[in-house]
Amino acid sequence: LTGGWLPQQHQGQWRLPSFMVVPVLWFLVDRMCNTTQMLGFPWASLQYGQYKQLVVLQATSLIGGTGLAAWIVLVNLNLAVFLAKLPIVCRLFASVGNTQTVNALTFTSKRAMWANTAVTLILSLALLAFGQYRLNQEQAQLPSKPKVMVAAIQAGISDTAHKVPALIVFQKYFDQVYKVPTGCICIWPEWALPIDFSHHGGLLDLVARRAAKCQQNWVLGCFDTDNVGRKFNSVCAVSQDGKSLPGAYHKRYLVPVGEYTPDWIRISPVGTLLYGPGKEYHDTSSGEEAKVFDLKGARVSPLVCFECAYPRVCSQAVLAGGQLLTDASDNSWFCRSILSDQMVAFCVMRAAENHRSFVFSTALGPSAIIDSSGHVLLRAPCEEAAAISCLVPVEHDFTLFTRWCF
């Protein structure tokens, strides 16, 4: 590689421009090589450090969070190559016998240095100007946009983390819905409703009647089993008129080992070590498509747990017709760790990428409500029973990123 935007000859050989190659490689690794089979999680998550920078976030509607990460890499690479031209840095590398590498990566002249840096600066200023323009437009249009009241509830306790009966946790959720305004769309966490959607219709009807009594629409985490016995981690919905909406959303992204056993474990000795000689697997099945619940005020596309970390899952939910994104999560297995805060950052990025308001509801907190620009409007405390609610805009457009995301 060589420093700058254009290829150059160095000692008789052509070298590729690092300002183009390195960000593109980062982009490809982030989007294509974060296999869920191996790690179960997209570890190249540089972009989420910017989730509070609203002006910067608006660029994700064009280039996505992964493009934002590539932008960060570009700026830092330009800075590094710029600094490598300083005499003190040259002397440092010369002292360890690495002058040739530094010479190849630095600019050939001061004129080339300023010219290449100017291109990076112009690109960065253009993205920032777009972000500021978009925020100004959002602010101007906000009063005339349709809005819907949304809410997120959390029990603050968990049957697994706090060793309390599931019935007590369930009652905690019911206590919280009475703190939520009537007519709103209330999001419950993952597994909050401990029933099988397809086989416990009577219990679901009771829940629907309670929602009607509260005059609220509920989107609830539950379970489901199909007619061939496959089990799913699911989300269902009941409307404020006391009806259960047909069909449940089945979680599409599953956590390796936690919810399913990857093939490389099944066919290797690791499977025997983890599950014994009999290798009895009790896997959750994966859903195949996005789901939209048509509720009063907005069409809701639900997600479950770490699906908020995957841009394509969210863009598919929006393209299916979702006007409001929601995520039902149970974070009881990592309690007060930083992962809960990171999940809020994931939801912020998905909201800005797709220009959709996002409601994140989790068992122990922090639940959050985010508007379509990526601004965190409300955030609940950790490990406390809480109910948060506010108005959010209902959007209908598709961003460039939503259309091209792969």
HELIX and SHEET records of a PDB file:
HELIX    1   1 SER A   18  MET A   32  1                                  15    
HELIX    2   2 LEU A   46  GLN A   50  5                                   5    
HELIX    3   3 LEU A   54  LEU A   57  1                                   4    
HELIX    4   4 THR A   60  LEU A   83  1                                  24    
HELIX    5   5 PRO A   87  SER A   95  1                                   9    
HELIX    6   6 THR A   99  LEU A  105  1                                   7    
HELIX    7   7 LYS A  110  GLN A  141  1                                  32    
HELIX    8   8 LEU A  142  SER A  144  5                                   3    
HELIX    9   9 ALA A  166  VAL A  177  1                                  12    
HELIX   10  10 GLY A  201  CYS A  214  1                                  14    
HELIX   11  11 ASP A  263  ARG A  266  1                                   4    
HELIX   12  12 PRO A  269  TYR A  275  1                                   7    
HELIX   13  13 CYS A  305  ALA A  309  5                                   5    
HELIX   14  14 PRO A  311  LEU A  319  1                                   9    
HELIX   15  15 LEU A  339  ASN A  354  1                                  16    
HELIX   16  16 LEU A  400  TRP A  404  1                                   5    
SHEET    1   A 2 GLN A   8  HIS A  10  0                                        
SHEET    2   A 2 GLN A  13  ARG A  15 -1                                        
SHEET    1   B 6 TYR A 249  HIS A 250  0                                        
SHEET    2   B 6 LYS A 231  VAL A 238 -1                                        
SHEET    3   B 6 ASN A 217  THR A 225 -1                                        
SHEET    4   B 6 ILE A 185  ILE A 187  1                                        
SHEET    5   B 6 LYS A 147  GLN A 154  1                                        
SHEET    6   B 6 ALA A 386  PRO A 393 -1                                        
SHEET    1   C 6 PHE A 293  LEU A 295  0                                        
SHEET    2   C 6 ALA A 298  VAL A 304 -1                                        
SHEET    3   C 6 LEU A 324  SER A 329  1                                        
SHEET    4   C 6 SER A 357  THR A 362  1                                        
SHEET    5   C 6 ALA A 368  ILE A 370 -1                                        
SHEET    6   C 6 VAL A 376  ARG A 379 -1                                        
END                                                                             
